Amino acid sequence: EVQLVESGGDLVQPGGSLRLSCAVSGFSVNYRWMTWVRQAPGRELECLSVIDGGGTTYYTDSVKGRFTISRDSSKNTVFLQMNSLRPDDTAVYYCARGENGMDVWGQGTTVTVSS
Amino acid sequence: DIVMTQTPVSSPVTLGQSASISCRSSQSLVHSSGNTHLSWLQQRPGQPPRLLIYRVSNRFSGVPDRFSGSGAGTDFTLRISKVEAEDVGVYYCMQATQFPWTFGQGTKVEIK
């Protein structure tokens, strides 16, 4: 069964860091397009970052220079390293497979940035 | 960035009737490959999004055939025929033709 399970969300102070993980089962993350998407409370979805099959990474402007997407094929896991967090980064963060649009989604992990 | 604009914002529907949602992109979604990377997703209350339609009109695995997508270029439509109670939620169009991939603001489908 194809499954994505996010973890790592937490309450963090402004300026802090978090690393989100997306553990994948049912397919290999190698050579696959994977994405991170967030949804702030009551807001629409925002695609933050994509890693393509060849390992090229893309970031939306609001997180460029602060967030880093990566994958570890030995753990079959995708990561999102988030630095210099701001209150407006507060959201539910989803991992999704970026094929046919976004065809498989995790349940999400909540990040709250507040002092 | 490509801006995706959905109408209406809210769509009250009678059970068994049809609903249509429009999505317009600020530029053509035809990729250099010739494909048009326009998808529709459903988000039920308290749930993650779920893919319904990809590349304009292809139903994803397990999606009922009462969901259909159409359109080309910059104008797209999701149609839900014979709405059921389980169809309540927010529907998003999404483009993956050009990064950053962007979503519409969502259309809330509710039962009258």
Interface residues (C-beta under 8 A of the other chain):
Chain A: T35 V37 E44 L45 E46 C47 V50 Y58 Y59 T60 D61 Y94 A96 G98 N100 G101 M102 D103 V104 W105 G106 Q107 G108
Chain B: H37 S39 L41 P48 P49 R50 L51 Y54 R55 N58 F60 Y92 M94 A96 F99 P100 W101 T102 F103 G104 Q105 G106
